[in-house]
Amino acid sequence: MIPAYQRPETAILKERLREPPRFLIVVAGPRQVGKTTLVRSVLAGYPPGRYSFVAVDDPEDSSLPRADPGSAPTGRRAAAPRDGAWLVDIWQRARTAAQRSADGHILILDEIQKISRWSDIVKGLWDADRAQGLALHVVLLGSSPLLMRQGMSESLAGRFEPIHLSHWSFREMVDAFDFDLEDYLYFGGYPGSAPRIRDEARWRNYVNTVLIEPSIEKDILMMTRVDKPALLRQLFHLGCRYSGQELSYTKMMGQLQDAGNTVTLAHYLELLGNAGLIRGLQKYAGQHYRRRSSSPKLVVLNMALMSAGSGYTRAEAQADRGYRGRVVESIVGAHLHNTAAPDCRLHYWRDGTDEVDFVVERGQRLVAIEVKSAAVPAQLRGLATFEREFGACRRLLIGDGGIPLAEFLSYPAEHWF
C-alpha cells in the first residue's frame, strides 16, 4: 500500500474538526473499510493532548484526566464495565480536558454501539455541552452499521453529521494497492485483504474468517433479533451465488432449508444489505407502491464476497465466460450502489423479454444502464423499450461496444447523470 494514500473522506473530517462543534460527527460504513484508520490518520496531525481516542473494547485511554483531579486513581480501568456510567465518566473527563485547553478537545469513541442505550446517553451529554457552548468535538465510530443506524435515527436526529465510508472503489484500490481491473473483479475492495492476494488460499481464509463471519455474527446476529440465524447465513451464500441475477422469493424458498415465508426472506435480505454485504434491488415501476412486490435482483456489494465462496481461483473465474458475465454485472451494480449519492435510488427493470440491467433514479432524472461482457446485439431493445415507457432518460452501454468497464468504474454514479 502507498503510505501517503488517504481516502477522500479524510479531508471532510479534517474540515469538520476545524469548525466549531455544532454536530456530532459519525463515521459510518461497513466492517473493515478503514473507519478507524481514517480517524487515526487525521488525529496524527494533532498534538496528543488535543484528543482522546477511546475504544469501548480496549483499555481506557490514560491521556484523559480524571473528572475530579482530587480523586484517587481507580486502579485498572480496563476492568470497569462498559456501560452508561462508564460512558458518562469518559465524557466528563473529556469535558475537563476541553475546559483546560484554549483550543478545545476532540473525543473519539470507537465501537460505541457496544454500550447499551448509547444513543440516549450521548443525546443528553451532547445537548448539555451545546447549552454551555463547550469546545468539545465528539466523533463516533462503530463496526455495526445496523445498530449505528438505529441509534442515529431514533435518538440523535438533527444532532449529527455523517461521514459515510463505503467499500473501496476501483480507483482507490488502483491508487493504494496497485490493483488492475482483473484484480478488482476477483479480489474486490477490502484494504485489509489486499496484501494477501498473491496467496489465494490465505486471502480466501481472511475474507471468510475476518470479514464475512464477523459481519454476520457480530453486526447482525448479536445486534438484531433473528429467529432463524441458519437461514440468514444460507441466504447470504445464495445471494453470493446468484449475484447479478433476478431471483424470486419463491425460487429462494425452493433452495433454502426452513425458509419460512417471503416476509422473513425480505427482512433478512434487508439486514444483509444494511450490513454492507448484499442488496436486493427492486424493479423500477414508476409508481413506488408497485416496487415492493417485485422479485429482487441480488447484488453483492464487494466482489470479495462473491469470489471467496465461488470455488473458482482467479484464473478459473476469468476463463469461465458465463461466470465472468455475472461478475461484470455484479461489479457494475456494486459500484453504482456504493458510490451513489444519498438521494439516488438503484433499481433494475424487466418487461417480458425486454430488460435493463440497472436504473439509477435521482429526482425526476433516470439513467438506464445495460451491461455487456460479450458481443452486443444490433439493437438494445431493452433500453429503447424502457425509454418509450418511462420517458426520456440517459442510456448507457457498459462493456464491449460502449463505455469500457475500467472507465465506468473510475467515476461515481452521479457522474453519469
Residue pairs with C-beta under 8 A, 6 or more apart in sequence:
1 176
1 177
1 191
1 194
1 195
2 175
2 176
2 177
5 175
5 176
6 38
6 41
7 34
7 38
7 165
7 168
7 172
9 27
9 38
9 163
9 164
9 165
10 38
10 41
10 42
12 163
13 25
13 27
13 38
13 39
13 42
13 139
13 163
14 42
14 45
16 25
16 137
16 161
16 163
17 25
17 42
17 106
17 137
20 135
21 104
21 129
21 134
21 135
21 136
21 137
21 138
23 159
23 160
23 161
24 122
24 126
24 138
24 139
24 140
24 156
24 159
24 160
24 161
25 137
25 138
25 139
25 140
25 160
25 161
25 163
26 139
26 140
26 141
26 148
26 152
26 156
26 160
26 161
26 162
26 163
27 35
27 38
27 39
27 139
27 140
27 141
27 162
27 163
27 165
28 35
28 142
28 145
28 148
28 149
28 152
28 162
28 163
28 164
28 165
29 35
29 145
29 164
29 165
29 166
29 276
30 145
30 165
30 166
30 167
30 215
30 275
30 276
30 277
30 301
30 302
31 143
31 145
31 211
31 214
31 215
31 219
31 275
31 276
32 190
32 191
32 192
32 210
32 211
33 165
33 166
33 167
33 168
33 190
33 191
33 276
34 165
34 168
34 191
35 141
35 143
35 165
36 110
36 141
37 191
38 165
39 53
39 108
39 110
39 139
39 141
40 53
43 51
43 53
43 106
43 108
46 106
48 63
49 63
49 97
49 101
50 101
50 103
50 104
50 105
50 106
51 105
51 106
51 107
51 108
52 61
52 63
52 64
52 93
52 94
52 97
52 105
52 106
52 107
52 108
53 61
53 108
53 110
54 60
54 61
54 64
54 90
54 107
54 108
54 109
54 110
55 110
55 111
56 82
56 109
56 110
56 111
56 112
56 114
56 115
57 82
57 111
57 114
58 78
58 110
59 77
59 78
60 77
60 78
60 80
60 90
62 77
64 90
64 93
64 94
64 97
65 93
65 96
65 97
65 100
66 73
66 93
66 96
67 89
67 92
67 93
67 95
67 96
69 96
74 80
80 86
82 114
82 115
83 115
83 116
84 115
84 116
84 117
84 118
84 121
86 115
87 109
87 115
87 118
87 121
87 122
87 125
88 121
88 125
90 107
90 109
91 107
91 125
94 105
94 107
94 136
94 138
95 129
95 134
95 136
97 105
98 104
98 105
98 134
98 135
98 136
99 134
101 135
103 135
104 134
104 135
104 136
104 137
105 135
105 136
105 137
106 136
106 137
106 138
106 139
107 136
107 137
107 138
107 139
108 138
108 139
108 141
109 138
109 139
109 140
109 141
110 141
110 142
111 141
111 142
111 143
112 118
112 122
112 140
112 141
112 142
112 148
113 142
113 143
113 144
113 147
113 148
113 151
113 223
114 142
115 121
118 151
119 150
119 151
119 152
119 154
119 155
119 156
120 155
122 138
122 140
122 151
122 155
122 156
123 155
123 156
123 159
126 138
126 156
126 159
127 159
129 136
140 148
140 160
142 148
143 218
143 219
144 218
144 219
144 223
144 275
145 219
145 274
145 275
145 276
146 219
146 220
146 223
146 224
146 271
146 274
146 275
147 219
147 223
147 224
149 274
152 160
152 162
166 276
166 338
166 339
167 188
167 189
167 190
167 276
167 301
167 302
167 334
167 338
168 176
168 189
168 190
168 191
169 189
169 335
169 338
169 339
169 409
169 412
170 179
170 181
170 184
170 189
170 335
170 406
170 409
170 410
171 409
171 410
172 189
173 179
173 183
173 184
173 189
173 191
173 194
174 180
174 184
176 191
176 194
177 191
177 194
179 187
179 194
181 405
181 406
181 409
182 314
182 318
183 197
184 303
184 331
184 409
185 303
185 317
185 324
185 327
185 328
185 331
186 303
186 307
186 314
186 317
186 318
186 327
187 193
187 194
187 197
187 203
187 303
187 304
187 307
187 314
188 302
188 303
188 304
188 305
188 306
188 307
189 302
189 303
189 304
190 207
190 211
190 302
190 304
192 206
192 210
192 211
193 203
193 206
193 207
193 210
193 211
193 304
196 202
196 203
196 206
197 203
200 313
200 314
204 307
204 308
207 304
207 305
207 307
207 308
208 308
208 309
211 304
211 305
212 236
212 277
212 305
212 308
215 275
215 276
215 277
216 232
216 233
216 236
216 275
216 277
219 275
220 226
220 232
220 271
220 272
220 275
221 229
221 232
224 271
226 232
226 268
226 271
227 264
228 258
228 260
228 264
228 268
230 257
230 258
231 256
231 257
231 258
231 259
231 260
231 264
231 268
232 268
232 271
232 272
234 256
234 257
235 252
235 256
235 265
235 268
235 269
235 272
236 272
236 277
236 278
237 309
238 247
238 252
238 255
238 256
238 298
239 269
239 272
239 277
239 278
239 280
239 298
239 300
240 278
240 300
240 305
240 306
240 309
240 310
241 309
241 310
242 298
243 278
243 298
243 299
243 300
243 306
243 326
243 330
244 297
244 298
244 299
244 325
244 326
244 327
244 329
244 330
244 333
245 297
245 298
245 326
246 295
246 296
246 297
246 298
246 348
246 350
247 295
247 296
247 297
247 298
248 295
249 262
249 265
249 266
249 295
249 296
250 262
252 259
252 265
253 259
253 260
253 261
253 262
253 265
256 265
259 265
266 280
266 296
269 278
269 279
269 280
269 296
270 280
272 278
272 279
273 279
273 280
273 301
276 301
276 302
277 300
277 301
277 302
277 305
278 298
278 299
278 300
278 301
278 305
279 298
279 299
279 301
279 333
279 337
279 346
280 296
280 297
280 298
280 299
281 296
281 297
281 298
281 299
281 333
281 346
281 347
281 348
281 358
282 291
282 292
282 294
282 296
282 347
282 348
283 290
283 291
283 294
283 295
283 297
283 347
283 348
283 349
283 350
284 291
284 347
284 348
284 349
284 356
284 359
284 361
284 390
285 291
285 294
286 390
291 347
297 333
297 348
299 330
299 333
299 334
299 337
300 306
300 330
300 334
301 334
301 337
301 338
302 334
303 327
303 330
303 331
303 334
306 327
306 330
307 314
307 317
310 317
310 323
312 320
312 323
317 323
317 324
317 327
318 324
321 373
321 374
324 373
325 373
325 374
328 371
328 373
328 399
328 405
329 357
329 371
329 373
331 405
331 409
332 357
332 358
332 369
332 371
332 398
332 405
332 408
332 409
333 346
333 357
333 358
335 408
335 409
335 413
336 346
336 358
336 360
336 369
336 413
337 346
339 412
339 413
339 414
340 346
340 360
340 412
340 413
340 414
341 362
341 412
341 413
341 414
343 362
343 363
344 360
344 361
344 362
344 413
344 414
345 360
345 361
345 362
346 358
346 359
346 360
346 361
346 413
347 358
347 359
347 360
347 361
348 355
348 356
348 357
348 358
348 359
349 355
349 356
349 359
349 368
349 382
349 386
350 356
351 385
351 389
353 381
354 381
354 382
354 385
354 386
355 382
356 368
356 369
356 370
356 382
356 383
356 386
357 369
357 370
357 371
358 368
358 369
358 371
359 366
359 367
359 368
359 369
359 386
360 366
360 367
360 369
360 413
360 416
360 417
362 414
362 417
365 393
365 394
365 417
366 390
366 391
366 393
366 394
367 393
367 394
367 395
367 396
367 416
367 417
368 383
368 386
368 387
368 393
368 394
368 395
368 396
369 395
369 396
369 397
369 398
369 416
370 380
370 382
370 383
370 395
370 396
370 397
370 398
370 402
371 398
371 399
372 397
372 398
372 399
372 400
372 401
372 402
373 399
373 400
374 400
375 400
375 401
376 397
376 399
376 400
376 401
376 402
380 395
380 397
383 395
383 397
386 393
387 393
387 395
394 416
394 417
396 402
396 403
396 408
396 416
397 403
398 405
398 408
399 405
